[in-house]
C-alpha cells in the first residue's frame, strides 16, 4: 500500500499504481500487488468503513518506509472511494448489477453469430456461439461471486476475501443466510464453478467445450435468483433507490432473456452446412 500525503486527482491513481508496481517488482524481483491511496482516504477507509480492504490491511500492515517530510493535508476533502459502510456495500452491489447486465447480453444470440449466418460460415458461427457460451457462464459466476461479497460486507461488516471460490465466500455468511444460498445454488457444482472465472477468459481453460444450452439456462437461473435476493437485502438496508431501480430492471431483463431462445434453433440451415461440406467427395 502506497499512501501519499494528499492525492489532488484520484483519476491519476491507476497510472501511479502501474508505475510503482513496475519499480517495486524490479526491486523485489517478484510480482507485487500494490494499492495506491492518500492519508485522508486511508484515515476514512480504516476508521469508518470496517468492511473495506484498507481496514483489513490495517490489522496487519507493517510500515516499510516513510518520506519523513510531509505536505499539508486536507483531512476534510471528499475522498475517491466510499466513505461509509453503506456506500461500500453499494459499490459491491453495483458490480453485481453490471455482471447481470452482461449476462443478459451473453444469453441472447449475438451479432457475431448473426453475421456468420449471413455469410453461411459455419466455422465462424460455431466459434462465436462457443465464445458466447463461455462468456455467459463466466458472467453468471461473477454475478454469484459479487452477490456473495456484497452479502459478506452487508451481513458481517467485514471485507470479503479476494477469492473467486463460491464455497469459500458463502462459508463466511451467517448461518441463516448460508442456508438460503445453499438452496439458491443447489443445481450447480459450487466447488468447481469458479473455474469459469478463468475459463471465460482463456479458451484453453474452458470447463465445458461447446454449447450446452441446459447448463447455461441452469447457471443463469441460479445467478438471477441470487441477484434478486441480494438486491432485496440491499434495498432493506437502505441502498440508494436509484441503484435498486436499475438493478431490478437488469434482473427483469435477464428473466425475459431466459424465456427466449438461448441459441439458434437446432434445425437452422447453418447447422447443416458443415455436414454437407464433409459429405462431398474430393476429386
KEBA-324481 format. One record per atom (N, C-alpha, C, O): residue in three letters; x negated, y negated, z negated. Coordinates in steps of 0.001 Angstrom, whole numbers, plus 500000, padded with zeros to 6 digits. Atoms other than C-alpha are relative to their C-alpha. Example, Ala and Ser with C-alpha at 12.3 -4.5 7.8 and 13.67 -1.06 7.14 Angstrom:
BEGIN
ALA499110501190500000/ALA487700504500492200/ALA499100498800500000/ALA498064498819499335/SER500820501190500060/SER486330501060492860/SER500770498910499270/SER500261497802499101/
//
This chain:
BEGIN
UNK499151501181500000/UNK500000500000500000/UNK499115498770500000/UNK498291498588499104/UNK500739501255499932/UNK498549496665501081/UNK500945498884499575/UNK501960498640500228/UNK499142501052500547/UNK500016493822499012/UNK499332498649500234/UNK498323498327499606/UNK500486501351499747/UNK499431490340500402/UNK500554499046498937/UNK501499499381498222/UNK499457500996500922/UNK499931487205498323/UNK501402499590500433/UNK502342499645499640/UNK498714500496499525/UNK502760485892500484/UNK500024500078501525/UNK499359499293502201/UNK499866499891498551/UNK503677487017503990/UNK501017498965500476/UNK502206499064500174/UNK499088501035499536/UNK505130483966505667/UNK500995500515501018/UNK502115500013501110/UNK499140499465498944/UNK506577486020508507/UNK499993501518499926/UNK499005502158500288/UNK499930498547500138/UNK507752489572507821/UNK500048500712501346/UNK499803501916501419/UNK499975499366498686/UNK508138490184511551/UNK498611500435500441/UNK498473501237501364/UNK501381499633499672/UNK504332490456511659/UNK499544501228499218/UNK498406501675499356/UNK500361498878500876/UNK504413493345509180/UNK499452501194500779/UNK498450501787500380/UNK500390498816499246/UNK504139496083511839/UNK498595499840500582/UNK497792500771500527/UNK501330500231499437/UNK501104494519513541/UNK498921500086498930/UNK497858500667499148/UNK500968499925501112/UNK499344494099510212/UNK499791501453499564/UNK498668501879499296/UNK500106498607500430/UNK500122497689509283/UNK499134500803500966/UNK498257501554500539/UNK500767499240499012/UNK498732499096512534/UNK498512499682499905/UNK497675500584499960/UNK501404500387500075/UNK495511497105512220/UNK499352500528498721/UNK498228501028498762/UNK500564499505501257/UNK494989498025508556/UNK499868501527500011/UNK498900502065499474/UNK500106498544499913/UNK495704501700509252/UNK498790500398500841/UNK498061501331500504/UNK501156499693499155/UNK493139501684512031/UNK498704499854499205/UNK497833500721499267/UNK501221500246500789/UNK490498500210509711/UNK499860501021498866/UNK498770501529498600/UNK500052499071501132/UNK491432502449506782/UNK499616501405500449/UNK498874502098499753/UNK500317498665499513/UNK491230505610508870/UNK498554500109500440/UNK497939501165500296/UNK501429500007499663/UNK487807504630510182/UNK499169500106498725/UNK498189500850498679/UNK500757500000501257/UNK486606504003506630/UNK500137501324499254/UNK499169501822498679/UNK499748498782500775/UNK488214507118505123/UNK499646501272500760/UNK499389502311500151/UNK500284498818499208/UNK487563509493508003/UNK501124501007500016/UNK500899502189500276/UNK498838499116500007/UNK491066510928507736/UNK501248499158500233/UNK501195497936500097/UNK498765500764499799/UNK494680509954508520/UNK500425499271498727/UNK500260499792497623/UNK499553500815501131/UNK496091507223506271/UNK501420499520500265/UNK501712498988501335/UNK498641500530499914/UNK499745506401505651/UNK500029498725499172/UNK499884498776497950/UNK500149501279500665/UNK499809502716504804/UNK501245499146500187/UNK501791499072501288/UNK498856500901499957/UNK502643500325503977/UNK499539498585499668/UNK498582498395498918/UNK500370501408500195/UNK502494496520504009/UNK501134499268499290/UNK502300499418499657/UNK499020500817500719/UNK504271494186501574/UNK499289498743499508/UNK498124498517499834/UNK500660501126500649/UNK503597490992499655/UNK500457499945498547/UNK501331500708498137/UNK499758500021501442/UNK503707490019495989/UNK501472499778499645/UNK501991500488498784/UNK498578500171500356/UNK507300488663495909/UNK500839501235500339/UNK501679501655499543/UNK499236498822499602/UNK508677491647497808/UNK499694501179499084/UNK500601501890498653/UNK500405498910500899/UNK506689494119495700/UNK500656499843498631/UNK501144500817498057/UNK499423500241501324/UNK507934492489492484/UNK501492500324499986/UNK501983500961499054/UNK498561499750499938/UNK511584492625493566/UNK500290501482500179/UNK501139502043499487/UNK499722498602499665/UNK511451496134495002/UNK499647500951498850/UNK500285501994498703/UNK500398499120501103/UNK509712497628491943/UNK500810499759498732/UNK500855500627497860/UNK499261500303501239/UNK511900495926489317/UNK501508500017500184/UNK502236500316499237/UNK498555500112499807/UNK515345495514490900/UNK500593501120500858/UNK501811501289500904/UNK499502498962499093/UNK515570498440493349/UNK499373501337499593/UNK498404501778500211/UNK500604498757500489/UNK514885501665491420/UNK499988501131501020/UNK499191502060500896/UNK499971498946498981/UNK515791503787494486/UNK499122499657501197/UNK499256500276502252/UNK500887500377498897/UNK513126502088496642/UNK498717500816499976/UNK498322501349498939/UNK501284499311499910/UNK509912503683497873/UNK498954499279499164/UNK498105499918498543/UNK500976500767500786/UNK507946500872496230/UNK500099500317498509/UNK499081500439497828/UNK499825499666501416/UNK509458501656492813/UNK499416501369499694/UNK498834501578498630/UNK500574498666500184/UNK508456505289493256/UNK498482499937500019/UNK497825500539499169/UNK501460500117499903/UNK504919504391494327/UNK499424499363498738/UNK498349499747498276/UNK500496500731501172/UNK504566502051491342/UNK499817500897498784/UNK499098500535497853/UNK500125499102501147/UNK504903505020488974/UNK498654500716499955/UNK498261501234498910/UNK501272499278499986/UNK501574506489490080/UNK498877499259500710/UNK497755499761500767/UNK501000500704499193/UNK499726503861492137/UNK498790499576499171/UNK498907499215498000/UNK501244500480500607/UNK496111503012491344/UNK499426498898500882/UNK499327499078502096/UNK500593501072499185/UNK494563499695492459/UNK498619500410500497/UNK497787500888499726/UNK501293499654499410/UNK491657500259494835/UNK499090498784500124/UNK497874498888499964/UNK500807501210499867/UNK490536496688495378/UNK500903498789499858/UNK502116498880500044/UNK499269501244500170/UNK491564493090494735/UNK499126498873500522/UNK497926498822500250/UNK500797501090499414/UNK490510489969496599/UNK499473499043498942/UNK498502498324499176/UNK500392500839501143/UNK490243488164493212/UNK500291498523500205/UNK500203497749499252/UNK499565501377499756/UNK491309484899494866/UNK501365500068500646/UNK501571500816501603/UNK498620499884499552/UNK494992484302495440/UNK500594498642500342/UNK500301497636499697/UNK499341501230499563/UNK497077481708497237/UNK501244499749499151/UNK501643500584498339/UNK498734500280500675/UNK500183480016495919/UNK501072500962500516/UNK501130501264501708/UNK498988499003499649/UNK503099482442495886/UNK501386499439499717/UNK501643498900498641/UNK498607500415500161/UNK506770481601496425/UNK500796501194499476/UNK501283502020500248/UNK499357498839500613/UNK508331484031493977/UNK501508500034500222/UNK502138501075500037/UNK498544500069499835/UNK511875482873494757/UNK500451500104501452/UNK501630499900501740/UNK499643499967498585/UNK511775483322498545/UNK500858501224500310/UNK500926502168499523/UNK499245498848499522/UNK514040485664500496/UNK499019501032500536/UNK498190500717501389/UNK500964498977499597/UNK512185488956500938/UNK500481500721501251/UNK501614500529501692/UNK499695499363498724/UNK512091491154504040/UNK500718501329499904/UNK501122501881500927/UNK499330498719500205/UNK513650494297502527/UNK501126499834498990/UNK501176498811498307/UNK498900500122500960/UNK516785494980500436/UNK499509499658498600/UNK498510500202498129/UNK500446500477501308/UNK516572493242497061/UNK500840500524498845/UNK500714500052497715/UNK499235499374501070/UNK519046495382495122/UNK500378501411500428/UNK500255501771501599/UNK499742498587499727/UNK520139498994494868/UNK501119500194501016/UNK501042501093501853/UNK498895499868499054/UNK523399498493496770/UNK499533499737501421/UNK499904500456502349/UNK500517500326498669/UNK521596496869499688/UNK499087501108500518/UNK499062501369501721/UNK500864498893499599/UNK519074499737499724/UNK500847501182500493/UNK500531501793501514/UNK499093498936499576/UNK521890502295499920/UNK500619499644501347/UNK500759500500502221/UNK499385500444498751/UNK523489500242502674/UNK499057500181501176/UNK499493500552502266/UNK500984499817498932/UNK520275500349504713/UNK499928501466500413/UNK499883501774501604/UNK500065498565499685/UNK520128504142504478/UNK501305500457500671/UNK501283501291501576/UNK498723499664499382/UNK523819504396505327/UNK500036499514501447/UNK500602500184502312/UNK500051500516498626/UNK523206502237508417/UNK499204500947500895/UNK499575501172502047/UNK500778499025499222/UNK520539504715509564/UNK500864501194500389/UNK500770501699501508/UNK499109498878499704/UNK523133507477509324/UNK500995499624501090/UNK501279500430501976/UNK499022500448499012/UNK525634505443511345/UNK499393499934501395/UNK500035500319502372/UNK500687500036498709/UNK523110504855514128/UNK499868501411500565/UNK500074501630501759/UNK500133498614499551/UNK522498508611514278/UNK501339500563500459/UNK501380501344501410/UNK498668499564499569/UNK526264509232514514/UNK500296499474501401/UNK500809500204502248/UNK499765500594498683/UNK526471506851517470/UNK499183500704501080/UNK499690500974502168/UNK500850499313499020/UNK523548508536519231/UNK500451501434500229/UNK500353501947501344/UNK499462498648499844/UNK525028511968518572/UNK501221499975500919/UNK501397500877501738/UNK498827500121499135/UNK528257510804520227/UNK499578499919501459/UNK500144500604502312/UNK500485500131498623/UNK526365509761523351/UNK499443501325500519/UNK499668501696501671/UNK500626498742499579/UNK524450513055523424/UNK501012501133500128/UNK500741502127500801/UNK498987498944499917/UNK527625515111523006/UNK500764499947501320/UNK501425500915501694/UNK499282500161498737/UNK529019513785526285/UNK499083500271501183/UNK497877500035501107/UNK500773499786498776/UNK527896514759529772/UNK499389498670500418/UNK500088497661500515/UNK500714501237499767/UNK525245512195530674/UNK499755499674501460/UNK500027500477502353/UNK500271500466498641/UNK524207510200533715/UNK498993500882500725/UNK499117501102501930/UNK501001499150499344/UNK521199512441534370/UNK500635501247500614/UNK500271501671501711/UNK499300498828499473/UNK523485515435534786/UNK500885499629501196/UNK500940500357502187/UNK499123500440498913/UNK525933513491536963/UNK499194499661501255/UNK499619499960502371/UNK500860500300498854/UNK523098512225539174/UNK499525501279500681/UNK499478501357501908/UNK500455498730499436/UNK521815515782539611/UNK501120500689500768/UNK500880501312501802/UNK498858499428499287/UNK525294516930540588/UNK500178499302501346/UNK500426499953502361/UNK499859500753498754/UNK525488514160543184/UNK498952500411501023/UNK499200500396502228/UNK501092499601499103/UNK522152515343544595/UNK499989501497500279/UNK499105501984500984/UNK499996498531499877/UNK523115519048544455/UNK498665500598499553/UNK498159501540500162/UNK501310499575500496/UNK519915519513542445/UNK500201500809498719/UNK500301500250497627/UNK499722499135501148/UNK520452522488540166/UNK498905499947498952/UNK499190499890497756/UNK501102500017500961/UNK516989522437538601/UNK500049498757499123/UNK499889498833497904/UNK499921501247500764/UNK517342518798537600/UNK501206500013499062/UNK501137499504497944/UNK498795499943500820/UNK520850519451536304/UNK499769500851498755/UNK500109500441497645/UNK500239499099501138/UNK519804522381534109/UNK499053499352498993/UNK499276499442497786/UNK500951500665500898/UNK516858520420532691/UNK500669498873499233/UNK500489498748498022/UNK499324501119500657/UNK518982517349531974/UNK500968500490498930/UNK501086499882497866/UNK499050499444500949/UNK521582519483530236/UNK499280500524498754/UNK499727500307497628/UNK500761499456501130/UNK518988521238528080/UNK499417498882499143/UNK499410498971497915/UNK500557501126500765/UNK517361517941527111/UNK501079499313499168/UNK500834498903498033/UNK498896500619500748/UNK520737516512526104/UNK500402500867498809/UNK500690500352497729/UNK499670499081501093/UNK521486519599524022/UNK499006499845498847/UNK499397499759497683/UNK501026500152501037/UNK518175519258522176/UNK500159498671499280/UNK500047498605498056/UNK499823501315500609/UNK518773515547521612/UNK501208499950499089/UNK501162499329498027/UNK498790499989500816/UNK522273516157520289/UNK499765500733498681/UNK500183500260497624/UNK500284499241501224/UNK521093518793517804/UNK499071499219499081/UNK499229499236497861/UNK500920500824500786/UNK518271516502516699/UNK500747498874499292/UNK500492498602498119/UNK499232501078500613/UNK520705513642516083/UNK500961500532498944/UNK501200499864497938/UNK499137499397501024/UNK523082515970514218/UNK499213500224498715/UNK499704499981497612/UNK500843499830501181/UNK520218516835511922/UNK499740498665499324/UNK499772498569498097/UNK500305501311500564/UNK519394513150511484/UNK501190499425499243/UNK501016498777498211/UNK498801500430500719/UNK522987512377510516/UNK500027500626498609/UNK500245499937497612/UNK499930499292501274/UNK522859515030507793/UNK498860499574499083/UNK499062499377497885/UNK501149500437500804/UNK519361514025506641/UNK500241498609499414/UNK500066498402498213/UNK499775501368500478/UNK520224510319506415/UNK501168499955499021/UNK501149499188498059/UNK498883499941500924/UNK523529511161504762/UNK499570500493498626/UNK499990499949497605/UNK500484499471501278/UNK521782513210502088/UNK499131498974499276/UNK499239498822498059/UNK500858501013500620/UNK519200510470501477/UNK500823498826499480/UNK500499498237498449/UNK499109501053500485/UNK521982507908501197/UNK500626500405498679/UNK500698499600497750/UNK499344499534501216/UNK523718510020498569/UNK499023500148498844/UNK499402499939497692/UNK500996499935501074/UNK520494510591496622/UNK499806498620499395/UNK499798498464498174/UNK500177501368500494/UNK519967506842496384/UNK501238499517499259/UNK501130498840498237/UNK498750500471500599/UNK523633506235495558/UNK500321500720498697/UNK500709500090497712/UNK499547499206501143/UNK524246509064493108/UNK498974500108498877/UNK499342500295497717/UNK501032499812501020/UNK520892509243491302/UNK499160498753499755/UNK498371498710498812/UNK500753501253500142/UNK519467505722491765/UNK498490500228500064/UNK497714499504499440/UNK501423499723499812/UNK516131507246492784/UNK499701500045501493/UNK500606500179502317/UNK500386499985498591/UNK514171507192496020/UNK500025501434500529/UNK499502502335499873/UNK500014498653499407/UNK514775510202498309/UNK498577500361500436/UNK497804499474500797/UNK501333499602499537/UNK511670512228499181/UNK499862499822501504/UNK500860499801502224/UNK500251500139498561/UNK510069511784502590/UNK499955501404500598/UNK498900501906500986/UNK499861498621499538/UNK511328515175503710/UNK501130500072501012/UNK502090499306500943/UNK498941499753499025/UNK513391516445506661/UNK500801501255499645/UNK501770501587500328/UNK499365498730500356/UNK514427519661504892/UNK501322499747499279/UNK501346499141498208/UNK498677500257500557/UNK518157519614504201/UNK500152500628498619/UNK500698499998497713/UNK499872499338501303/UNK517963522128501344/UNK499255499229498910/UNK499744499106497787/UNK500769500790500965/UNK515274520054499620/UNK500772498767499571/UNK500833498440498386/UNK499272501232500292/UNK517364516906499875/UNK501277500275499209/UNK501546499610498209/UNK498738499695500673/UNK520683518457498856/UNK499737500502498581/UNK500548500277497682/UNK500337499503501333/UNK518962520128495901/UNK499791498908498972/UNK499783499182497772/UNK500208501124500912/UNK518375516678494410/UNK501298499290499631/UNK501288498365498819/UNK498712500625500285/UNK522075515767494343/UNK500593500549498702/UNK500264501665498299/UNK499297499478501189/UNK524227516083491209/UNK500797501251500348/UNK501151501465501508/UNK499364498698499774/UNK525937519448490793/UNK501301499892500794/UNK501504500642501748/UNK498700500107499325/UNK529413518315491880/UNK499815499622501463/UNK500495500161502336/UNK500261500418498625/UNK528061516608494986/UNK499347501130500784/UNK499643501326501963/UNK500686498890499334/UNK525838519586495787/UNK500995501075500422/UNK500827501692501474/UNK498975499014499651/UNK528869521874495770/UNK500768499570501245/UNK501090500398502097/UNK499314500506498812/UNK530613519648498306/UNK499133500204501243/UNK499632500625502286/UNK500894499860498849/UNK527578519698500590/UNK499846501451500410/UNK499697501751501595/UNK500068498576499657/UNK527392523471500379/UNK501190500387500863/UNK501062501206501774/UNK498809499711499193/UNK530931523561501764/UNK499894499346501376/UNK500265499947502384/UNK500143500705498714/UNK530178520977504464/UNK499075500741500954/UNK499341500808502154/UNK501056499425499160/UNK527116522848505732/UNK500037501521500058/UNK499064502147500477/UNK499921498532500082/UNK528333526435505295/UNK499815500668501353/UNK499399501826501410/UNK500035499375498670/UNK528409527037509061/UNK498638499905500687/UNK498492500379501813/UNK501332500092499393/UNK524717526251509706/UNK498954500552499050/UNK499168500640497841/UNK501127499518500798/UNK521407527654508531/UNK499200498777499554/UNK498303498319500262/UNK500630501243500458/UNK520310524666506450/UNK498506500160499756/UNK497754499194499878/UNK501418499786500284/UNK516960526244505581/UNK499139499795501240/UNK497983499385501137/UNK500770500111498758/UNK515895526213509241/UNK500410498796500846/UNK499772498508501859/UNK499437501030499140/UNK517922523277510541/UNK499042498834500248/UNK499130498164501277/UNK500926501127499834/UNK515124520743510011/UNK499057500190501195/UNK498379499248501604/UNK500843499783498816/UNK513295522359512946/UNK500428499119501173/UNK499627498846502067/UNK499537500848498910/UNK515446520185515208/UNK499379498610499958/UNK499376497909500969/UNK500657501312500078/UNK513646517073513939/UNK498793499961500921/UNK498534498954501581/UNK501152499929499105/UNK510548518211515797/UNK500409500551501355/UNK499907500097502383/UNK499574499396498746/UNK512283520334518421/UNK500704499033500923/UNK500657499191502143/UNK499340500980499179/UNK514311517371519589/UNK499046499022500649/UNK499434498258501532/UNK501020500906499450/UNK511076515509520347/UNK499036500722500918/UNK498677500212501979/UNK500979499234499230/UNK508712518186521626/UNK500674501256500559/UNK501115502124499806/UNK499249498908499374/UNK510210520615524129/UNK499411501375499707/UNK500130502374499748/UNK500611498700500293/UNK507717523355523248/UNK500471500555498657/UNK500304501743498381/UNK499600499587501342/UNK509184523451519718/UNK501506500164499853/UNK502018500169498733/UNK498551499868500080/UNK512854523881520599/UNK500404501274499263/UNK499976502362499649/UNK499531498799500692/UNK514541526247518120/UNK500884500883500876/UNK500929502098500686/UNK499118499265499098/UNK517019527254520868/UNK499733499538501419/UNK499728498338501693/UNK500157500340498587/UNK516370527405524612/UNK501373499984500670/UNK502271500738500294/UNK498744500047499280/UNK519145526476526994/UNK501023499127499302/UNK500681498281498475/UNK498898500805500528/UNK522524525015526112/UNK501039500942499412/UNK501693501688500141/UNK499004499159500662/UNK524711526762523540/UNK501135499104499516/UNK501019498449498480/UNK498929500950500265/UNK527990524889523531/UNK500653500234498640/UNK501007499270497960/UNK499386499720501296/UNK529424526658520465/UNK499113499511498859/UNK499603498995497855/UNK500933500457501026/UNK526288525882518467/UNK500062498480499880/UNK500108497940498775/UNK499927501460500022/UNK526425522214519472/UNK501272499532499318/UNK501242498612498501/UNK498732500381500623/UNK530085521998518502/UNK499945500198498484/UNK500470499384497724/UNK500079499701501432/UNK529311523581515125/UNK499176498957499259/UNK499623498408498252/UNK500869500930500726/UNK526400521329514161/UNK500554498582500050/UNK500395497821499096/UNK499418501335499904/UNK528189518213515417/UNK501172499843499038/UNK501359498773498460/UNK498889500060500947/UNK531259519048513334/UNK499496499931498562/UNK500092499246497731/UNK500611500120501323/UNK529061519557510275/UNK499553498561499777/UNK499786497984498715/UNK500501501373500115/UNK527465516173510955/UNK501129499007499761/UNK501002498116498921/UNK498909500971500164/UNK530781514351511278/UNK500666500145498634/UNK501067499147498035/UNK499415499804501333/UNK532154515910508085/UNK499120499358498921/UNK499623498734497987/UNK500939500633500933/UNK529034514795506214/UNK500123498478500091/UNK500213497794499071/UNK499965501450499809/UNK529194511300507726/UNK501257499386499399/UNK501182498359498724/UNK498745500521500544/UNK532855510780506819/UNK499959499994498478/UNK500399499033497847/UNK500108499916501464/UNK532188511911503251/UNK499084498909499450/UNK499440498231498487/UNK500954500986500490/UNK529151509662502808/UNK500557498586500145/UNK500402497760499245/UNK499408501322499806/UNK530944506649504271/UNK501089499735498960/UNK501204498618498454/UNK498967500143501033/UNK533859507254501878/UNK499362499679498651/UNK499850498817497919/UNK500689500254501262/UNK531451507367498943/UNK499406498581499973/UNK499460497893498954/UNK500608501329499933/UNK529693504204500106/UNK501066498913499914/UNK500846497873499292/UNK498915500975500085/UNK532986502376500552/UNK500449499827498547/UNK500702498711498095/UNK499592500054501403/UNK533940503264496975/UNK498960499290499137/UNK499285498735498088/UNK501076500630500766/UNK530556501949495804/UNK499833498527500334/UNK498991497849499745/UNK500052501425499710/UNK531138498544497375/UNK499062499584501111/UNK498639498429501169/UNK500824500348498847/UNK529041498719500534/UNK500750498994500876/UNK501980498995500915/UNK499436501035499138/UNK529623495840502959/UNK501135500545500873/UNK500965501555501557/UNK498822499494499304/UNK533089496221504504/UNK499823500007501523/UNK500390500853502214/UNK500250500017498560/UNK531874495266507981/UNK499255501252500430/UNK499548501835501474/UNK500744498788499669/UNK529415498139507923/UNK500890501235499862/UNK500801502154500675/UNK499073498874500165/UNK532068500527506622/UNK500912500102501221/UNK501170501199501718/UNK499154500007498809/UNK534307499486509513/UNK499254500560501203/UNK499790501377501952/UNK500802499526498870/UNK531513500074512027/UNK499757501504499895/UNK499858502226500886/UNK500263498570500197/UNK530688503468510528/UNK501241500828500284/UNK501173501867500941/UNK498747499279499777/UNK534306504551510537/UNK500322500074501483/UNK500781501104501975/UNK499752500007498549/UNK534635503528514177/UNK499083501009500713/UNK499538501755501579/UNK500937499050499390/UNK531500505506515137/UNK500413501432499725/UNK500296502293500596/UNK499567498652500346/UNK532829508546513310/UNK501242500404500795/UNK501376501560501196/UNK498818499697499167/UNK536157508304515164/UNK499587500292501438/UNK500134501196502069/UNK500474499765498635/UNK534311508075518486/UNK499392501391500144/UNK499605502070501148/UNK500596498660499953/UNK532342511225517657/UNK501100501061499943/UNK501042502056500665/UNK498893499045500097/UNK535530513034516661/UNK500700500140501346/UNK501040501250501758/UNK499360499970498679/UNK537087512084520014/UNK499118500714501016/UNK499607501498501829/UNK500931499362499053/UNK533969513161521928/UNK500008501513499841/UNK499908502243500827/UNK500031498561500247/UNK534064516584520291/UNK501285500693500449/UNK501317501918500570/UNK498776499421499463/UNK537622517089521523/UNK499907500217501506/UNK500642501029502069/UNK500153499888498556/UNK536468516686525124/UNK498976501062500365/UNK498432501727499483/UNK500994499006499566/UNK534181518910527218/UNK498588499570499607/UNK498208498416499803/UNK501363500293500404/UNK530637519114525867/UNK498999500250501121/UNK497834499863501027/UNK500871499762498847/UNK529234520255529205/UNK500859500178501245/UNK502073500359501155/UNK499307499789498731/UNK530145520592532872/UNK500566501418500019/UNK499902502367499601/UNK499320498713500056/UNK532610523429533318/UNK499195501112500676/UNK498416500865501596/UNK500780498852499536/UNK531229526906533984/UNK500206500312501475/UNK499307500859502113/UNK499741499662498605/UNK532860527222537414/UNK499676498842500955/UNK500049498883502127/UNK500375501112499123/UNK531481523945538755/UNK498996500482501045/UNK498121501286500722/UNK500905499528498930/UNK529675524429542113/UNK498515499841499673/UNK497697500628500147/UNK501429500214500296/UNK526400523047540684/UNK499397501204499313/UNK498196501449499428/UNK500523498853500740/UNK526093526154538543/UNK499783501214500901/UNK499214502212500460/UNK500126498857499082/UNK526191528440541602/UNK498975499761501105/UNK498648500679501858/UNK500951500299498934/UNK523708526680543873/UNK498732500822499874/UNK498202501303500876/UNK501247499271500191/UNK520705528395542347/UNK500170501465500374/UNK499269502079500946/UNK499721498608499638/UNK522333531812542752/UNK499997500177501516/UNK499492501167502045/UNK499972499941498537/UNK522936531056546416/UNK498591499930500564/UNK498246500662501492/UNK501376500145499517/UNK519337529952546896/UNK499206501289499789/UNK498459501718500669/UNK500766498793500313/UNK517943533055545211/UNK500405501186500873/UNK499621502110501089/UNK499506498873499207/UNK520087535325547377/UNK499550499949501461/UNK499702500926502195/UNK500458500119498613/UNK518638534039550634/UNK498738500824500223/UNK497891500928499335/UNK501180499194499654/UNK516074536249552382/UNK498999499130500748/UNK499323498534501776/UNK501037500801499342/UNK512844534513553275/UNK499482500769501213/UNK498957501869501045/UNK500459499283498792/UNK511995535458556926/UNK498496500277499945/UNK497943500868500872/
//
